[in-house]
Amino acid sequence: MFGAAYSEVDGKPHPVVDTAGYASFGFGYRRCPGELLSMDLLKTFLRLVWQNKISFVRLDIDNPRLVPFDPGTLLPDNIAFRRAK
C-alpha cells in the first residue's frame, strides 16, 4: 500500500512505517529517484521563506475545503503566506 515495505515477524507481515505503511520515498533498492531533488527543493523553499520574512497565516474562512495531507488525513485549506513589510 503506497509503496510500503513490510517486515515479517513470526510469519506475520508488519508495516515498517506507522502510518498505514506509508513511506513517501520508499525503502531500500526501490527508493524514489527524486528524493534528493525533493529535499533540495524543500531546503530552497524554506531558505527563501526565511530570507523574505514570509509567514504563514490562518485565513478566516467559514467552511474551508478539506485537502489530503497523507493517506489517512484531511486538513482544512485555510493557510496562506504573507510577506513582511
C-alpha positions in Angstrom: 0.0 0.0 0.0 1.5 3.4 -1.1 4.9 1.8 -1.8 5.1 0.3 1.7 7.8 -2.0 2.9 6.9 -4.8 5.3 8.9 -6.9 7.6 7.9 -10.4 8.8 7.8 -11.4 12.5 6.8 -15.0 13.3 5.4 -15.4 9.8 3.1 -12.3 10.1 3.7 -9.2 8.0 4.1 -5.9 9.8 4.4 -2.4 8.3 7.8 -0.8 8.7 6.3 2.7 9.0 3.5 3.6 11.4 1.1 5.5 9.0 -0.5 2.6 7.2 2.9 1.5 5.8 3.3 4.9 4.0 6.8 5.8 3.1 7.0 8.9 0.9 10.3 8.0 -0.8 10.2 4.2 -0.4 12.8 1.9 1.1 15.9 0.0 0.1 16.5 -0.7 -3.6 13.1 0.7 -4.6 13.8 4.2 -3.3 12.4 7.2 -5.2 14.9 8.6 -7.7 13.5 12.1 -7.0 14.2 12.0 -3.2 17.3 14.3 -3.3 15.7 16.7 -5.7 12.7 17.0 -3.4 14.9 17.6 -0.4 16.8 20.3 -2.2 13.5 21.9 -3.3 12.3 21.9 0.3 15.5 23.4 1.6 15.4 26.2 -1.1 11.8 26.9 -0.3 12.5 27.2 3.5 15.6 29.4 2.8 13.5 31.8 0.7 10.7 31.9 3.3 13.3 32.9 6.0 15.1 35.4 3.8 11.9 37.2 2.6 10.3 37.1 6.1 7.3 35.2 4.8 4.9 34.0 7.5 2.0 31.6 7.5 -1.4 33.0 8.4 -4.7 31.3 9.1 -7.5 32.6 6.9 -10.9 33.3 8.4 -13.0 31.1 6.2 -16.3 29.7 7.3 -16.1 26.2 5.7 -12.7 25.7 4.2 -12.3 22.9 1.7 -10.5 19.8 3.0 -7.3 18.7 1.2 -5.5 15.4 1.6 -2.3 15.5 3.7 -1.3 11.9 3.9 -3.2 8.6 3.2 -5.4 9.0 6.2 -5.6 12.7 7.0 -7.5 15.6 5.6 -6.7 19.2 6.6 -8.7 22.4 6.1 -7.4 24.6 3.3 -7.2 27.8 5.3 -3.5 28.6 5.4 -1.9 31.4 3.3 1.5 33.2 3.1 2.2 36.8 4.0 5.4 38.7 3.3 6.6 41.1 6.0 6.5 44.8 5.0 
